[in-house]
Amino acid sequence: MSKVHAVAIITSGGDAPGMNAAIRAAVRMALHGGLEVYGIHNGWQGAVDGGEAIEKMTWGSVGGILQRGGTVLGTARCRDFRRREGRRQAAANLYRLGIDGLVVIGGDGSLTGAHLLAAEWPQLLQEALAPGQATLDADAPPQLAVVGLPGSIDNDTYGSDMSIGADTALHRIVTAADQLASTASAHQRTFIMEVMGRHCGYLALAGGLAAGSHWLIVPEEELNPRWHREMVASLQRGRDAGRQHAIIMLSEGARHPDGLPLKADTVRDILMKRLGIEARVTVLGHVQRGGAPSAFDRVLASRLGAAAIENLMTVGADAPPRMLGIVENKVQSTPLDEMVTQSRSVGECIDEGDYDAALQLRGHSFQEQLKLFKLLTQSAPDVDASRGNLLVLTAGHDAPGMNSCVQVLTRVALNRGYRVLGGQYGFSGLLEEDIRALGWMDVSGWAGRGGSELGAGRYLLQEADLPMLAQVLRQHQVSALVIVGGLDAYRNLALIQAHRQAHPEFQLPAVIIPASITNSLPLTDFSLGTDTALNNIVSAIDRVKDTAGANKRAFVVEVAGYHSGYLAVMAALASGAEGIYLPEEGITLQQLAADVSTLRHGFELGKRLSIWIQSENASPVYDQSMVRRILDEEGGALFDVRSVVLGHTQRGGAPSPFDRILAGRFAVAAIECLAKIEAGQRPDYRCIGLRGKHILHKTLDEALSEMDWPYERPRQQWFMKLVPLARTL
């Protein structure tokens, strides 16, 4: 039995890309659970106005909204709701419709309003009864069940590692910074880019890291009285080292040492006066929150929207109002009052000038990224080489983010005292001694480049190759090894490990960083390149929808994956596909017959388009060509079917912000892992991975023990738990 019977969904405060995905998931999950669903238009103003502003939602009400930016329900500021009379009217309007559950998508202000409404609910209804605004009966709900979802591009909501809209905003920022870098380089100019973040520097910091910016000013870090001299000196050192342009990332909430707002024009004037350079200001403004949401935001919002309904149905008003967020890649609940208090405390600390407390409240990850940014923006390492030669390889298929990883690896390693060597074209190039030294400025600008500047390529070592490999390592005096790559890299390192006793040159510390768009590597929830590939797929499907909808057509889209269905599952969630064919499940003739029936029924009822996603090795018999022909034959005159094979377009283009930032985290962790191995004075081979939000490392043997070798994928794949959700929606 559900604890609620009718649910209303509201979006309030500033709009955020992904809100529509959350609305869609909540509406369809509620209908799937047998609930009545209402959409409240124009935020709390719609709740106060009632009438047509509160619309009953159907399955079709949310069709085709997944890829749209903004919010189809609209949002507005509401002064009336701040007064008790306004909240009384809103409560009466909701009560008349039998609404006893509320899903609120917004920032801390919106969720504060929801918490207040729930706290006052019984009294508001009693007050509304007196003037005849509502008829309160014995079955009236004693409490209003409230679940909030974090919708804010600033990513400043306590209780969730990411808020809906933040990843999309990062995409806008990084794309703009990449484009500015090209014109800045052409004219040898410096650009000051102002991004949103009134009390939160997340967008500036993450955007600056991902885009390879050269200076950063955020609200959480106190500027000393001579901050402008430090900035000018740093940029001048970069120019002396050969860097002729610069990008400065400025958060809109940045402040002077005296606490007054720091404007972008002020920074520009300082640079032009003290450096004698051309400087320009770019204020991105609302561009950051506009346009289609990223794949990450669509998946995040869909997961949270569905979880909100499940929480209302199972918990109802038995628990106080709460917010659901994503923590450690899992949905987690936080009391609304705690969320609001903690979210606002950072801004309060900044207003009071307590910057140390503000940084502490932002958490360890924010602080570590700030340190990394400062290291990467140096023009030279702090120390001279003394720890030996570190060899870096990118091996296997290329993956977006490899260049970002090598850039950070190189600079962090140089700063730790290593001399860095880059192996060209993976293991095959290594056997041919295709190796070059990598200096600090050699990797400048690599963060936004796709592919691998070092060159990659598949090559499985044989025992006969090992003497030559040992000779190359000996001649170049390699003392440590880091490999960025896919499953071939793991296999090659396992072979090297098995022959360490025969070759003293193999007695060195080595670390593997996972890089593969298929996300089928051990020890990690996400590998480098996966997020970029998913965005490429979703972007292509968005375009396919336009032509499909114009011709009453179904498309079978084949995506990469080898023996893993990760890209297929996530693409289905992010694109609203109606069907998924996975290698983990296979394809049967009975399933195809059922899918034909589903398609025919849909098009008979007026459907105009349908998307089906097939992982490349879903079946050895029913490949995408055969599936297309079967569906097309059975479609008759109702619809026709086309197929799209995305191929190498999935791994192409500039890496996404997620992949760039993850690349930096992996690189730092790899160097730290090498230091731990060396401190133990026992050469070891280790693998890096991301579990939840934490970077971890284990021995190569421990990592490989997680693999299901006949299918070359991990035995436990977290994303398979999302398959039922994708099919339900």
HUTAMO-V62474 format. One record per residue. N is the residue number from 0. SS is DSSP state (H for helix, E for strand, C for the rest). PHI is phi in degrees with one decimal (* if undefined). BURIAL is + if it has 16 or more other C-alpha atoms within 10 Angstrom, else -. Layout:
N/SS/PHI/BURIAL  N/SS/PHI/BURIAL
//
This chain:
0/C/*/-  1/C/-75.2/-  2/C/-78.3/+  3/C/-127.3/+  4/C/-121.3/+  5/E/-139.8/+  6/E/-121.7/+  7/E/-113.1/+  8/E/-120.1/+  9/E/-137.0/+  10/E/-113.3/+  11/C/-139.8/+  12/C/77.4/+  13/C/-68.9/+  14/C/-70.5/+  15/C/-142.5/+  16/C/-57.9/+  17/C/110.2/+  18/H/-58.4/+  19/H/-64.8/+  20/H/-64.4/+  21/H/-68.1/+  22/H/-60.4/+  23/H/-58.5/+  24/H/-64.3/+  25/H/-65.6/+  26/H/-62.2/+  27/H/-71.3/+  28/H/-68.0/+  29/H/-66.4/+  30/H/-63.6/+  31/H/-60.9/-  32/C/-89.1/-  33/C/83.5/-  34/C/-92.8/+  35/E/-83.7/+  36/E/-130.9/+  37/E/-126.7/+  38/E/-110.1/+  39/E/-97.3/+  40/C/-84.7/+  41/C/62.2/+  42/H/61.7/+  43/H/-65.3/+  44/H/-62.0/+  45/H/-65.9/+  46/H/-66.2/+  47/H/-70.9/+  48/H/-71.3/+  49/C/64.5/+  50/H/60.8/-  51/H/-68.8/-  52/H/-72.1/+  53/E/-114.2/+  54/E/-107.0/+  55/E/-74.0/-  56/C/-102.7/+  57/C/-119.9/-  58/H/-57.5/-  59/H/-73.6/-  60/H/-60.8/-  61/H/-111.4/+  62/C/-72.0/-  63/C/75.6/-  64/C/-101.9/+  65/C/-56.5/+  66/C/-91.6/+  67/C/-87.4/+  68/C/-78.8/+  69/C/67.3/+  70/C/-144.4/+  71/C/-68.0/+  72/C/-82.5/+  73/C/76.8/+  74/C/-149.6/+  75/C/-160.4/+  76/C/-78.9/-  77/C/-134.4/+  78/C/-71.3/-  79/H/-58.4/+  80/H/-70.6/+  81/H/-73.6/-  82/C/-96.1/-  83/H/-61.2/-  84/H/-61.5/-  85/H/-66.8/+  86/H/-66.9/+  87/H/-64.0/+  88/H/-66.3/+  89/H/-62.9/+  90/H/-61.3/+  91/H/-62.7/+  92/H/-64.8/+  93/H/-68.4/+  94/H/-64.0/+  95/H/-57.1/-  96/C/-89.8/+  97/C/76.6/+  98/C/-74.5/+  99/C/-124.0/+  100/E/-137.0/+  101/E/-135.9/+  102/E/-110.3/+  103/E/-114.0/+  104/E/-112.3/+  105/E/174.9/+  106/C/-90.8/+  107/H/-65.6/+  108/H/-65.2/-  109/H/-64.7/+  110/H/-73.4/+  111/H/-64.1/+  112/H/-61.6/+  113/H/-64.8/+  114/H/-63.4/+  115/H/-66.4/-  116/H/-60.9/+  117/H/-66.1/+  118/H/-66.4/-  119/H/-92.5/+  120/H/-48.1/+  121/H/-61.2/+  122/H/-67.2/-  123/H/-61.5/+  124/H/-68.5/+  125/H/-63.0/+  126/H/-66.5/+  127/H/-68.0/+  128/H/-66.9/-  129/H/-58.9/-  130/C/-81.0/-  131/C/79.7/-  132/C/-77.1/+  133/C/-150.9/+  134/C/-110.3/-  135/C/-90.1/+  136/C/-111.3/-  137/C/-66.1/-  138/C/-91.0/-  139/C/-60.1/-  140/C/-64.1/+  141/C/-66.7/-  142/C/-139.0/+  143/C/-97.2/+  144/E/-79.6/+  145/E/-128.2/+  146/E/-127.4/+  147/E/-102.9/+  148/E/-125.1/+  149/E/-76.1/+  150/E/-121.5/+  151/C/-162.6/+  152/C/-70.5/+  153/C/-70.5/+  154/C/56.3/+  155/C/-115.5/+  156/C/-95.9/+  157/C/-66.1/+  158/C/101.0/+  159/C/-148.8/+  160/C/-63.8/+  161/E/-138.1/+  162/C/-103.1/+  163/E/-61.1/+  164/C/105.5/+  165/H/-66.5/+  166/H/-65.6/+  167/H/-63.2/+  168/H/-59.5/+  169/H/-62.0/+  170/H/-57.9/+  171/H/-63.2/+  172/H/-65.1/+  173/H/-67.6/+  174/H/-60.7/+  175/H/-63.3/+  176/H/-65.5/+  177/H/-59.8/+  178/H/-70.4/-  179/H/-65.6/+  180/H/-61.2/+  181/H/-68.6/-  182/H/-74.6/-  183/H/-63.6/+  184/H/-66.6/-  185/H/-63.1/-  186/H/-105.5/-  187/C/52.9/+  188/C/-109.2/+  189/E/-115.1/+  190/E/-113.6/+  191/E/-102.6/+  192/E/-104.6/+  193/E/-95.5/+  194/E/-119.7/+  195/C/-70.4/+  196/C/138.2/+  197/C/-64.5/-  198/C/-123.8/+  199/C/-137.2/+  200/C/-94.9/+  201/H/-57.7/+  202/H/-62.1/+  203/H/-66.7/+  204/H/-67.9/+  205/H/-65.8/+  206/H/-65.2/+  207/H/-65.6/+  208/H/-62.8/+  209/H/-67.7/+  210/H/-91.0/+  211/C/72.6/+  212/C/-68.4/+  213/C/-111.7/+  214/E/-156.3/+  215/E/-142.0/+  216/E/-132.8/+  217/C/-125.5/+  218/C/-64.8/+  219/C/-74.8/+  220/C/-107.4/+  221/C/-71.9/+  222/C/-90.1/+  223/C/-80.6/-  224/C/-59.1/-  225/C/-107.7/-  226/H/-59.3/-  227/H/-67.5/-  228/H/-68.8/-  229/H/-63.3/-  230/H/-63.0/+  231/H/-62.4/+  232/H/-64.5/-  233/H/-65.0/+  234/H/-65.7/+  235/H/-67.2/+  236/H/-62.2/-  237/H/-64.5/+  238/H/-65.9/-  239/H/-64.8/-  240/C/-83.4/-  241/C/114.3/-  242/C/-89.1/+  243/C/-98.1/+  244/C/-140.9/+  245/E/-153.8/+  246/E/-120.4/+  247/E/-108.5/+  248/E/-99.2/+  249/E/-122.4/+  250/E/-79.1/+  251/C/-61.7/+  252/C/-91.0/+  253/C/-61.4/+  254/E/-134.4/+  255/C/-65.1/-  256/C/-56.6/+  257/C/-86.3/-  258/C/93.6/-  259/C/-78.9/-  260/E/-59.0/-  261/C/-104.5/+  262/C/-90.4/+  263/H/-62.9/+  264/H/-62.8/-  265/H/-64.7/-  266/H/-62.0/+  267/H/-59.3/+  268/H/-62.7/+  269/H/-61.7/+  270/H/-66.2/+  271/H/-65.9/-  272/H/-77.1/-  273/H/-88.0/-  274/H/-102.1/-  275/C/65.6/-  276/C/-117.8/-  277/C/-81.1/+  278/E/-131.3/+  279/E/-129.4/+  280/E/-110.1/-  281/E/-124.6/+  282/E/-105.7/-  283/C/-71.6/-  284/H/55.9/-  285/H/-75.2/-  286/H/-57.4/-  287/H/-64.8/+  288/H/-104.7/+  289/C/-99.2/+  290/C/84.8/+  291/C/-64.8/+  292/C/-70.1/+  293/C/-70.0/+  294/H/-60.0/+  295/H/-59.2/+  296/H/-66.6/+  297/H/-66.0/+  298/H/-68.6/+  299/H/-57.1/+  300/H/-64.5/+  301/H/-65.1/+  302/H/-62.5/+  303/H/-71.4/+  304/H/-62.0/+  305/H/-66.9/+  306/H/-64.8/+  307/H/-61.7/+  308/H/-68.5/+  309/H/-60.1/+  310/H/-66.5/+  311/H/-62.4/+  312/H/-69.8/+  313/H/-91.7/-  314/C/-108.3/-  315/H/58.1/+  316/H/-94.1/+  317/H/-68.5/-  318/C/-116.9/-  319/C/-60.3/+  320/C/-51.3/+  321/E/-140.8/+  322/E/-113.1/+  323/E/-101.7/+  324/E/-133.4/+  325/E/-105.0/+  326/E/-131.7/-  327/C/57.0/-  328/C/65.6/+  329/E/-131.8/-  330/E/-73.9/-  331/E/-135.1/+  332/E/-101.1/+  333/E/-133.6/+  334/E/-54.5/+  335/H/-60.3/+  336/H/-64.0/+  337/H/-66.6/-  338/H/-61.0/+  339/H/-63.7/+  340/H/-61.0/-  341/H/-68.5/+  342/H/-64.7/+  343/H/-82.8/+  344/H/-66.0/-  345/H/-64.6/+  346/H/-60.9/+  347/H/-65.0/-  348/H/-64.0/+  349/H/-65.2/+  350/H/-60.9/+  351/C/-86.6/-  352/C/80.3/+  353/C/-94.2/+  354/H/-72.8/+  355/H/-61.6/-  356/H/-66.1/-  357/H/-61.7/+  358/H/-65.6/+  359/H/-62.8/-  360/H/-68.2/+  361/H/-68.2/+  362/C/102.2/-  363/H/-63.5/-  364/H/-61.2/-  365/H/-60.4/+  366/H/-65.1/+  367/H/-66.2/-  368/H/-66.3/+  369/H/-65.4/+  370/H/-63.0/-  371/H/-63.3/+  372/H/-58.5/+  373/H/-65.2/-  374/H/-67.1/+  375/H/-68.1/+  376/C/-90.2/+  377/C/-67.9/+  378/C/-94.8/+  379/C/-163.5/+  380/C/-68.8/+  381/C/-81.2/-  382/C/-126.7/-  383/C/-89.1/-  384/C/-61.0/+  385/C/-153.7/-  386/C/-98.8/-  387/C/104.4/-  388/E/-98.2/+  389/E/-103.5/+  390/E/-99.3/+  391/E/-115.7/+  392/E/-125.7/+  393/E/-113.3/+  394/E/-125.8/+  395/E/83.6/+  396/C/-61.6/+  397/C/-67.1/+  398/C/-141.8/+  399/C/-56.4/+  400/C/108.3/+  401/H/-60.0/+  402/H/-67.5/+  403/H/-58.7/+  404/H/-65.0/+  405/H/-66.2/+  406/H/-60.7/+  407/H/-67.8/+  408/H/-53.8/+  409/H/-61.1/+  410/H/-71.9/+  411/H/-66.3/+  412/H/-64.6/+  413/H/-60.7/+  414/H/-72.7/+  415/C/-93.9/+  416/C/100.7/+  417/C/-84.1/+  418/E/-99.2/+  419/E/-103.0/+  420/E/-116.1/+  421/E/-107.9/+  422/E/-85.4/+  423/C/-85.2/+  424/C/59.5/+  425/H/63.1/+  426/H/-71.3/+  427/H/-65.9/+  428/H/-68.8/+  429/H/-63.1/+  430/H/-65.2/+  431/C/-97.9/-  432/C/59.1/+  433/C/-86.5/-  434/E/-131.6/+  435/E/-137.9/-  436/E/-75.5/-  437/C/-116.4/+  438/C/-97.0/+  439/C/-57.4/+  440/H/-87.1/+  441/H/-64.3/-  442/H/-102.8/+  443/C/-63.7/+  444/C/83.0/+  445/C/-75.8/+  446/C/-56.1/+  447/C/-94.9/+  448/C/-93.2/+  449/C/-80.4/+  450/C/68.5/+  451/C/-139.9/+  452/C/-66.1/+  453/C/-78.8/+  454/C/87.9/+  455/C/-121.4/+  456/E/127.4/+  457/C/-80.7/+  458/C/-157.3/+  459/C/-96.2/+  460/C/-64.7/+  461/C/-113.4/-  462/H/-57.4/-  463/H/-65.9/-  464/H/-81.0/-  465/H/-65.0/+  466/H/-59.1/-  467/H/-66.9/-  468/H/-61.7/+  469/H/-61.4/+  470/H/-63.4/-  471/H/-63.9/+  472/H/-63.4/+  473/H/-69.0/-  474/H/-63.4/-  475/C/-96.4/-  476/C/50.8/-  477/E/-73.8/+  478/E/-111.6/+  479/E/-156.9/+  480/E/-136.7/+  481/E/-127.6/+  482/E/-116.5/+  483/E/-107.4/+  484/E/-177.6/+  485/C/-99.0/+  486/H/-62.8/+  487/H/-59.0/+  488/H/-64.2/+  489/H/-64.2/+  490/H/-64.4/-  491/H/-64.4/+  492/H/-67.9/+  493/H/-64.1/-  494/H/-66.0/+  495/H/-61.5/+  496/H/-61.3/+  497/H/-66.7/-  498/C/-118.8/-  499/C/-64.3/-  500/C/-68.6/-  501/C/-79.1/-  502/C/-130.8/-  503/H/-56.9/-  504/H/-63.1/+  505/H/-84.7/+  506/C/-84.3/+  507/C/-143.1/+  508/E/-73.0/+  509/E/-140.9/+  510/E/-134.9/+  511/E/-108.2/+  512/E/-106.7/+  513/E/-72.3/+  514/E/-141.3/+  515/C/-168.1/+  516/C/-69.7/+  517/C/-78.5/+  518/C/54.9/+  519/C/-119.0/+  520/C/-103.7/+  521/C/-75.4/+  522/C/74.4/+  523/C/-143.6/+  524/C/-75.7/+  525/C/-138.1/+  526/C/-110.6/+  527/E/-60.2/+  528/C/99.8/+  529/H/-63.8/+  530/H/-66.2/+  531/H/-63.1/+  532/H/-60.4/+  533/H/-64.3/+  534/H/-64.6/+  535/H/-62.0/+  536/H/-64.4/+  537/H/-64.5/+  538/H/-61.7/+  539/H/-65.5/+  540/H/-66.4/+  541/H/-57.1/+  542/H/-72.7/-  543/H/-61.6/+  544/H/-58.6/+  545/H/-62.0/-  546/H/-75.9/-  547/H/-65.7/+  548/H/-69.6/-  549/C/-84.1/-  550/C/-133.2/-  551/C/49.9/+  552/E/-139.0/+  553/E/-109.0/+  554/E/-121.3/+  555/E/-103.2/+  556/E/-103.6/+  557/E/-91.3/+  558/E/-117.8/+  559/C/-71.0/+  560/C/161.4/+  561/C/56.8/+  562/C/-107.5/+  563/C/-115.8/+  564/C/-94.7/+  565/H/-54.6/+  566/H/-62.5/+  567/H/-66.1/+  568/H/-64.3/+  569/H/-68.3/+  570/H/-66.0/+  571/H/-64.1/+  572/H/-63.5/+  573/H/-80.8/+  574/H/-110.2/+  575/C/77.0/+  576/C/-62.3/+  577/C/-90.8/+  578/E/-143.8/+  579/E/-135.6/+  580/E/-115.7/+  581/C/-120.1/+  582/C/-66.1/+  583/C/-66.6/+  584/C/-112.2/-  585/C/76.8/-  586/C/-130.6/+  587/C/-116.1/-  588/H/-64.6/-  589/H/-63.1/-  590/H/-64.9/-  591/H/-62.8/-  592/H/-63.5/-  593/H/-66.3/-  594/H/-67.1/+  595/H/-61.4/+  596/H/-61.7/-  597/H/-61.9/-  598/H/-63.2/+  599/H/-61.1/+  600/H/-61.6/-  601/H/-63.2/-  602/H/-71.1/+  603/H/-64.6/-  604/C/-86.7/-  605/C/108.7/-  606/C/-58.9/+  607/C/-110.8/+  608/E/-150.4/+  609/E/-153.7/+  610/E/-118.7/+  611/E/-123.4/+  612/E/-112.1/+  613/E/-123.1/+  614/E/-70.2/+  615/C/-60.4/+  616/C/-117.4/+  617/C/-64.3/+  618/C/-154.7/+  619/C/-74.0/-  620/C/-105.5/-  621/C/-88.6/+  622/C/-77.5/+  623/H/-62.2/+  624/H/-64.6/-  625/H/-69.1/-  626/H/-59.3/+  627/H/-60.3/+  628/H/-65.5/-  629/H/-64.8/+  630/H/-64.5/+  631/H/-66.8/+  632/H/-62.8/-  633/H/-77.5/+  634/H/-71.9/+  635/C/56.5/-  636/C/-86.2/-  637/C/-70.1/+  638/C/-160.8/+  639/E/-113.1/+  640/E/-127.2/+  641/E/-125.2/+  642/E/-121.1/+  643/E/-131.2/+  644/E/-108.8/+  645/C/-74.9/+  646/H/54.3/-  647/H/-74.8/-  648/H/-63.7/-  649/H/-68.1/+  650/H/-102.9/+  651/C/-93.3/+  652/C/85.9/-  653/C/-68.3/+  654/C/-64.8/+  655/C/-71.4/+  656/H/-55.8/+  657/H/-57.2/+  658/H/-67.1/+  659/H/-66.9/+  660/H/-69.2/+  661/H/-62.1/+  662/H/-58.7/+  663/H/-64.8/+  664/H/-65.0/+  665/H/-61.9/+  666/H/-63.3/+  667/H/-61.4/+  668/H/-62.7/+  669/H/-64.5/+  670/H/-66.7/+  671/H/-65.0/-  672/H/-64.4/+  673/H/-59.5/+  674/H/-63.0/-  675/H/-68.0/-  676/H/-64.4/+  677/H/-65.2/-  678/H/-64.5/-  679/H/-78.7/-  680/C/54.6/-  681/C/-135.5/-  682/C/-51.9/+  683/C/-144.7/+  684/E/-109.3/+  685/E/-127.0/+  686/E/-123.0/+  687/E/-99.3/+  688/E/-155.5/+  689/E/-117.5/+  690/E/-120.7/-  691/C/66.2/-  692/C/-116.2/-  693/E/-108.0/-  694/E/-83.4/+  695/E/-132.3/+  696/E/-141.7/+  697/E/-138.7/+  698/E/-65.7/-  699/H/-58.6/+  700/H/-63.5/-  701/H/-64.3/-  702/H/-65.9/+  703/H/-67.7/+  704/C/-68.9/-  705/C/-79.8/-  706/E/-84.1/+  707/E/-96.9/-  708/C/-63.8/-  709/C/-56.4/-  710/C/-108.2/-  711/C/51.1/-  712/E/-151.4/+  713/E/-62.2/+  714/C/-66.0/-  715/C/-105.5/-  716/C/-119.9/+  717/H/-59.7/-  718/H/-70.2/-  719/H/-64.4/+  720/H/-67.6/-  721/H/-90.6/-  722/H/-60.4/+  723/H/-58.1/-  724/H/-63.3/+  725/H/-58.9/+  726/H/-74.5/-  727/H/-65.4/-  728/C/-74.1/+
//
